Structure formats: C-alpha cells, structure tokens
Amino acid sequence: MAELTSRQGGGRVALLKPQVFAWVQDYGVYAAVLALLLFNVLFTPHFLDAANFRTQLVQVTPIVIVSLGMALVIGTQGIDLSVGSVMALAAALTVLYLGYGWLPALVVAVIGGAVVGAAGGALVAYVGVQPIVATLALLVGVRGLANVLVPQLVEFRNPGLIALGSSSVAGVPVIVLIAAALTVIVLFVVRRTTFGRQVVAIGGNRSASELSGLPVKRVLLTVYVISGLLAALAGVLATARLQASDPTSLGLFIELSAITAVVVGGTPLTGGRIRVLSTVMGALLMQLLAATLIKHNLPQSWTQMVQAVIILAAVYATRKRGTR
C-alpha cells in the first residue's frame, strides 16, 4: 500500500514538472520583474523617484528596439549578430548627413541599416550561409566601415535631433514612446498578419513551409531587413540622446543584450514561437538587475554572472518544455 502511494505521488510530481516549466516560460519573466521591483521598493533608496524610472526607461530603450527585431530573427531559427555594428553605422551616417537636416539624416541612417539587413538576409536565404556566420562577418565589416566614415567622437548641436533624444510628452521621453509604439506594431504583425504567421511557421519547420508553398526566402530576407531597420533606428535615437556620434563604442555587445532579452522572454532559440511582450519584459529585467546591483555597490562582474545564470535557466526551461 505504501509503495502504491509512493508511486502515485511520484506520478503527480512527474505530471506537474511540464506544467511548471510551461508556467516559467510563459510568466517567469513577469514574476521576476515584479520580484525585483518589490525588492527595490523595499531596499533601494529613492527607487520610486520619477527621475529614476525615467533614467531606467531611457537606458533600456535601445535594447528594447533592437530586441524586437532580434525576436523576429530568432523566431525563424536565425540570429543577427550585426545589430550593434548597424547602430554604429547609423550613428556615423547620421552625423555625416546632418547638414541636410535631422530628418533626412535619420532616413539615410535607417536605409543604411536596411541595406545591411538585406545583405545578411540574402546571405542566409539565397546563398545558404549559416545566420551566425553571415551576421558575424557583417558585425566585423560594418563596424569597420562605421569607424572609417567617422573615426572619432563627433558632437553636434542640431536642435531637431537633440529634441528627438531629450524631449518628453506628458513627462514620458519621446524615445520611450517610440519604443512602445514599435512594440505594439511588432506585436500586431506577429499575432494578426499573414507575414507574422509565416515567420512562425518557417521557424517551426522550414522544410514543411517550403513544401506548402510559403515564400520562405522572401520572408527570411524581410525579417533581417526589419532587424537592420530597427537597429539603425536604435542607433539614431541613442546618438540623439548622447548628442554625439561615436561609432567606436556605440552598440558594443548590444547583440548579446538583445539575445538575452529574447531568450529570457521565452522565445526559443529553435524558432517557431515569438513572444514580443515577454521580450520587452526580458530587456526590462536585465536593466533592472544591472541597476539594482550597481545601486547596492556590487561590481559589474556580479551582474554578468547573475545574467549568465538567468540565461541558462531560461534556455533550460525552454528546452524542457520543447521536449515534453
């Protein structure tokens, strides 16, 4: 009798495990953000100050924008390592064409990002190069091009561009509002459009998608173009906020932050699923974590180690759910 009871108990635990992993993947990032917020409210001085919230949102905005494009790419089983270099190229193009006005400079910078994205997408979709190899080559080459165009930090005093990076609407920074609008657009595209369903289908099973007649190559190309566009826009906004163009350092390692946000948000690296809102929450979680450790006088190395643990936990939860 005792043995039977023990087996029944073990069976219940076995049944609960997949549910726990599913819950962690779906809602774990939200629970983590809430827990971190509660900790800061209780133990971090001046955390509830409006200035602190504004600072945190402004700092995380470029990562959120880049992460939206990265989520689409990862949803197709791809990866885009060139986003940081695209930000640097956008910063260089912005200051080079600023003499024509801030809006034409922004357009040129975004077009430059789209061109880089198209190059990566073409290599992946039409040439058959692995995404990590194609975008790694662009990471190195585009960063070098940006440094050739603008080899050192260049400050500017264009009122329009400065306003873009520093102005607010009802107390909310414009760049934060732009990130929020882009989040809504990407969410709509993924959930409500044919293109979004095609992206998810291709990530789930590319061979089956090709056999069913989906435009796989065109969709892949478009996804990388979108990633390049968003990375370039993030570069322009970061340049506007800093009031200076610095291709040497702008966007360094942001590709890792974006991948972290996407994975922590529950989008599997194996593709076939895109979690837009959770990706944004993943970016916020990493930002809050770094800010919390800094405010409590812990070194940057602690932040990196904690982030590594969170990434491993997120990937493990995704893997367990995918194999259940």
C-alpha positions as CSV (number, residue, x, y, z in Angstrom):
1,M,0.0,0.0,0.0
2,A,2.8,2.4,0.9
3,E,4.6,1.5,-2.3
4,L,1.4,2.3,-4.3
5,T,1.0,5.6,-2.6
6,S,4.6,6.5,-3.3
7,R,4.2,5.7,-7.0
8,Q,1.1,7.8,-7.2
9,G,2.9,10.7,-5.5
10,G,5.8,10.3,-7.9
11,G,3.4,10.3,-10.9
12,R,1.8,13.6,-9.7
13,V,5.3,15.2,-9.5
14,A,6.1,13.9,-13.0
15,L,2.9,15.4,-14.3
16,L,3.5,18.7,-12.6
17,K,7.0,19.2,-14.0
18,P,6.0,20.1,-17.6
19,Q,3.3,22.4,-16.2
20,V,5.9,24.2,-14.1
21,F,8.3,24.6,-17.0
22,A,5.5,25.9,-19.1
23,W,4.5,28.4,-16.5
24,V,8.1,29.6,-16.1
25,Q,8.4,30.1,-19.8
26,D,5.1,31.9,-20.1
27,Y,5.1,34.0,-17.0
28,G,8.5,33.6,-15.3
29,V,9.9,36.9,-16.7
30,Y,6.9,38.8,-15.4
31,A,7.3,37.3,-11.9
32,A,11.0,38.0,-11.9
33,V,10.4,41.7,-12.8
34,L,7.7,42.0,-10.1
35,A,10.0,40.4,-7.5
36,L,12.9,42.7,-8.5
37,L,10.6,45.8,-8.3
38,L,9.4,44.8,-4.9
39,F,12.9,44.3,-3.7
40,N,13.9,47.7,-4.9
41,V,10.9,49.4,-3.4
42,L,11.8,47.9,0.0
43,F,15.6,48.1,0.0
44,T,16.8,50.6,-2.6
45,P,16.7,54.3,-1.5
46,H,14.9,56.7,-3.9
47,F,13.9,53.9,-6.2
48,L,10.3,55.3,-6.6
49,D,11.6,58.7,-7.7
50,A,10.2,59.7,-11.1
51,A,13.8,60.6,-12.2
52,N,15.0,57.1,-11.5
53,F,12.1,55.5,-13.5
54,R,12.8,57.9,-16.4
55,T,16.5,57.0,-16.4
56,Q,15.8,53.3,-16.4
57,L,13.4,53.5,-19.3
58,V,15.6,55.7,-21.4
59,Q,18.6,53.4,-20.9
60,V,16.7,50.3,-21.8
61,T,15.0,51.8,-24.9
62,P,17.7,50.9,-27.5
63,I,17.9,47.4,-26.2
64,V,14.1,47.0,-26.5
65,I,14.1,48.3,-30.0
66,V,16.9,46.0,-31.1
67,S,15.3,43.1,-29.3
68,L,12.1,43.4,-31.2
69,G,14.0,42.8,-34.5
70,M,16.1,40.0,-32.8
71,A,12.9,38.3,-31.7
72,L,11.7,38.1,-35.3
73,V,15.0,36.7,-36.5
74,I,15.3,34.1,-33.7
75,G,11.7,33.1,-34.4
76,T,13.0,31.8,-37.8
77,Q,15.8,29.8,-36.1
78,G,18.2,32.6,-37.1
79,I,20.4,35.0,-35.2
80,D,21.6,38.6,-36.0
81,L,25.0,39.5,-34.6
82,S,25.4,42.6,-36.7
83,V,22.8,44.8,-34.9
84,G,25.5,46.6,-32.7
85,S,27.5,47.4,-35.8
86,V,24.4,48.6,-37.6
87,M,23.8,51.0,-34.7
88,A,27.4,52.3,-35.1
89,L,26.9,52.7,-38.9
90,A,23.6,54.6,-38.2
91,A,25.4,57.0,-35.9
92,A,28.1,57.6,-38.5
93,L,25.6,58.3,-41.3
94,T,23.5,60.5,-39.1
95,V,26.3,62.9,-38.3
96,L,27.6,62.8,-41.9
97,Y,24.2,63.8,-43.4
98,L,23.1,66.1,-40.5
99,G,23.9,69.1,-42.7
100,Y,20.8,68.3,-44.8
101,G,18.6,68.3,-41.7
102,W,18.0,65.8,-39.0
103,L,15.1,64.1,-40.7
104,P,17.0,63.3,-44.0
105,A,19.9,62.2,-41.9
106,L,17.6,59.8,-40.0
107,V,16.2,58.4,-43.2
108,V,19.7,57.8,-44.7
109,A,20.8,56.1,-41.5
110,V,17.7,53.8,-41.4
111,I,18.2,53.0,-45.1
112,G,21.8,52.1,-44.3
113,G,20.6,49.7,-41.6
114,A,18.1,48.1,-44.1
115,V,20.9,47.6,-46.6
116,V,23.0,45.8,-44.1
117,G,20.0,43.7,-43.0
118,A,19.2,42.9,-46.7
119,A,22.9,41.7,-47.1
120,G,22.6,39.4,-44.2
121,G,19.2,38.2,-45.2
122,A,20.4,37.5,-48.8
123,L,23.3,35.5,-47.5
124,V,21.1,33.4,-45.3
125,A,18.1,33.0,-47.6
126,Y,19.6,32.8,-51.0
127,V,23.2,31.8,-50.6
128,G,22.6,29.4,-47.7
129,V,25.2,30.8,-45.3
130,Q,24.5,30.0,-41.7
131,P,23.0,33.0,-39.9
132,I,25.7,33.2,-37.2
133,V,28.4,33.2,-39.9
134,A,26.8,35.7,-42.2
135,T,26.0,38.2,-39.4
136,L,29.3,37.7,-37.7
137,A,31.0,38.8,-40.9
138,L,28.8,41.8,-41.1
139,L,29.4,42.6,-37.4
140,V,33.1,43.0,-38.2
141,G,32.9,44.6,-41.6
142,V,30.1,47.1,-40.8
143,R,31.8,48.3,-37.6
144,G,35.0,48.8,-39.6
145,L,33.1,50.8,-42.2
146,A,31.5,53.0,-39.5
147,N,34.9,53.7,-38.0
148,V,36.3,54.7,-41.4
149,L,33.4,57.1,-42.0
150,V,33.6,58.7,-38.6
151,P,36.9,57.7,-36.9
152,Q,36.3,59.6,-33.6
153,L,33.6,61.0,-31.5
154,V,31.8,63.9,-33.1
155,E,29.5,66.2,-31.1
156,F,26.7,68.1,-32.8
157,R,24.2,70.9,-31.9
158,N,21.3,70.2,-34.2
159,P,18.2,71.3,-32.3
160,G,15.8,68.8,-34.1
161,L,18.0,65.8,-33.4
162,I,18.7,66.9,-29.8
163,A,14.9,67.3,-29.2
164,L,14.3,63.8,-30.5
165,G,16.6,62.4,-27.9
166,S,15.7,64.6,-25.0
167,S,12.1,65.9,-25.3
168,S,9.1,64.4,-23.5
169,V,5.3,64.2,-23.9
170,A,3.3,64.3,-20.7
171,G,6.5,63.5,-18.8
172,V,7.4,60.5,-20.9
173,P,10.5,60.6,-23.0
174,V,9.8,60.6,-26.8
175,I,12.3,57.8,-27.4
176,V,10.4,55.6,-24.8
177,L,7.1,56.4,-26.6
178,I,8.7,55.4,-29.9
179,A,9.8,52.1,-28.4
180,A,6.3,51.5,-27.1
181,A,4.8,52.2,-30.5
182,L,7.2,49.8,-32.2
183,T,6.4,47.1,-29.6
184,V,2.7,47.5,-30.5
185,I,3.4,47.3,-34.2
186,V,5.6,44.2,-34.0
187,L,3.1,42.6,-31.7
188,F,0.3,43.2,-34.2
189,V,2.5,41.9,-37.1
190,V,3.3,38.7,-35.2
191,R,-0.2,38.0,-34.0
192,R,-2.5,39.4,-36.6
193,T,-0.8,39.4,-40.0
194,T,-0.1,36.7,-42.6
195,F,3.6,37.7,-42.5
196,G,3.7,37.0,-38.8
197,R,2.2,33.6,-39.2
198,Q,4.6,32.8,-42.0
199,V,7.6,33.8,-39.8
200,V,6.4,31.5,-37.0
201,A,5.7,28.6,-39.4
202,I,9.1,28.9,-41.1
203,G,10.8,28.8,-37.7
204,G,8.8,25.8,-36.7
205,N,9.5,23.8,-39.8
206,R,11.3,25.3,-42.8
207,S,11.1,22.3,-45.0
208,A,7.3,21.9,-44.4
209,S,6.9,25.6,-45.1
210,E,8.7,25.3,-48.4
211,L,6.6,22.3,-49.4
212,S,3.4,24.1,-48.5
213,G,4.3,27.0,-50.9
214,L,5.3,29.7,-48.4
215,P,7.7,32.3,-49.7
216,V,10.4,31.2,-47.3
217,K,13.3,33.1,-48.8
218,R,11.4,36.3,-49.2
219,V,10.2,36.1,-45.6
220,L,13.7,35.4,-44.3
221,L,15.1,38.4,-46.2
222,T,12.3,40.6,-44.9
223,V,13.0,39.6,-41.3
224,Y,16.7,40.5,-41.5
225,V,15.8,43.8,-43.2
226,I,13.4,44.6,-40.3
227,S,16.1,43.8,-37.8
228,G,18.5,46.1,-39.6
229,L,15.9,48.9,-39.7
230,L,15.2,48.7,-36.0
231,A,18.9,48.5,-35.1
232,A,19.6,51.6,-37.2
233,L,16.7,53.5,-35.6
234,A,18.0,52.5,-32.2
235,G,21.4,53.9,-33.2
236,V,19.9,57.2,-34.3
237,L,17.9,57.5,-31.0
238,A,21.0,56.7,-28.9
239,T,23.0,59.2,-30.9
240,A,20.3,61.8,-30.4
241,R,20.2,61.2,-26.6
242,L,24.0,61.4,-26.3
243,Q,24.2,64.4,-28.6
244,A,27.3,62.9,-30.2
245,S,28.2,60.2,-32.7
246,D,30.7,57.6,-31.5
247,P,30.8,54.6,-33.8
248,T,33.7,53.2,-32.0
249,S,31.7,52.3,-28.8
250,L,28.0,52.7,-29.7
251,G,26.2,49.4,-29.8
252,L,29.1,47.3,-28.5
253,F,27.7,44.0,-27.2
254,I,24.1,45.1,-27.6
255,E,23.5,42.0,-29.7
256,L,24.2,39.9,-26.6
257,S,21.8,42.0,-24.5
258,A,19.1,41.6,-27.2
259,I,19.6,37.9,-27.5
260,T,19.4,37.7,-23.7
261,A,16.1,39.7,-23.6
262,V,14.6,37.4,-26.3
263,V,15.7,34.2,-24.6
264,V,14.7,35.3,-21.1
265,G,11.4,36.4,-22.5
266,G,10.6,32.8,-23.6
267,T,11.3,32.8,-27.3
268,P,13.1,29.5,-28.0
269,L,16.3,29.6,-30.0
270,T,14.9,26.7,-32.0
271,G,12.3,29.1,-33.5
272,G,8.6,28.6,-34.2
273,R,7.5,30.9,-31.5
274,I,7.8,34.7,-30.9
275,R,7.0,36.3,-27.6
276,V,7.0,40.1,-28.2
277,L,5.8,41.4,-24.8
278,S,7.9,39.0,-22.9
279,T,10.9,40.1,-24.9
280,V,10.3,43.7,-23.7
281,M,10.0,42.4,-20.2
282,G,13.2,40.5,-20.6
283,A,15.0,43.7,-21.5
284,L,13.5,45.5,-18.5
285,L,14.5,42.6,-16.3
286,M,18.2,42.8,-17.4
287,Q,18.2,46.6,-17.0
288,L,16.6,46.5,-13.5
289,L,19.0,43.7,-12.5
290,A,22.1,45.7,-13.5
291,A,20.8,48.9,-11.9
292,T,19.9,47.1,-8.7
293,L,23.4,45.6,-8.3
294,I,25.0,48.9,-9.1
295,K,22.9,50.8,-6.6
296,H,23.9,48.3,-3.9
297,N,27.6,48.8,-4.7
298,L,28.2,45.4,-6.3
299,P,30.7,45.2,-9.1
300,Q,29.8,44.7,-12.8
301,S,31.2,41.2,-12.7
302,W,28.3,40.2,-10.4
303,T,25.8,41.5,-12.9
304,Q,27.4,39.4,-15.6
305,M,27.4,36.2,-13.5
306,V,23.8,36.7,-12.5
307,Q,22.8,37.3,-16.1
308,A,24.5,34.1,-17.1
309,V,22.6,32.1,-14.6
310,I,19.3,33.7,-15.7
311,I,20.1,32.9,-19.4
312,L,20.9,29.2,-18.6
313,A,17.7,28.9,-16.6
314,A,15.6,30.4,-19.4
315,V,17.2,28.1,-22.0
316,Y,16.7,25.1,-19.8
317,A,13.0,25.9,-19.2
318,T,12.5,26.4,-23.0
319,R,14.3,23.1,-23.7
320,K,12.3,21.1,-21.2
321,R,9.1,22.5,-22.5
322,G,10.0,21.8,-26.1
323,T,10.9,18.1,-25.3
324,R,7.9,17.3,-23.1
